[in-house]
Amino acid sequence: MSSPAFETFLARLYTDAQLRIRFLASPAAVAQEFPLSSDERRAIEAIDRDGLILAAESYANKRRRWSQHSRRRAESRSSGTERTSGLFRLLVRNFNRVCDRVMARGGKNDSE
């Protein structure tokens, strides 16, 4: 089982390009900067470097796509709000017209 410090280090390694560049140049020196056990340091130093780079690029692409997706959803929500508010104004206008007609008939509806 890995420690929270180890998991934090891995997460930073996958997401922080500057840390990853330093790590690839000197894994032992970068691992010393974090509160890792000796077993965790050995595991980090033996990490598959190509796999690390590939995974980091994959995660970056996924974050970028998710960010774009979130931005599009936010934009569609705002335009949906505009459509909804326009529909609401139309409903209120029609309701007011019906109320005006009913009041003009002395408070009697067409069905009465």
ABEGO torsion letter per residue (X at the ends): XBBAAAAAAAAAAAABAAAAAAAAABAAAAAAABBBBAAAAAAAAABBAAAAAAAAAAAAAAAAAAAAAAAAAAAAAAAAAAAAAAAAAAAAAAAAAAAAAAAAAGGBBAAX
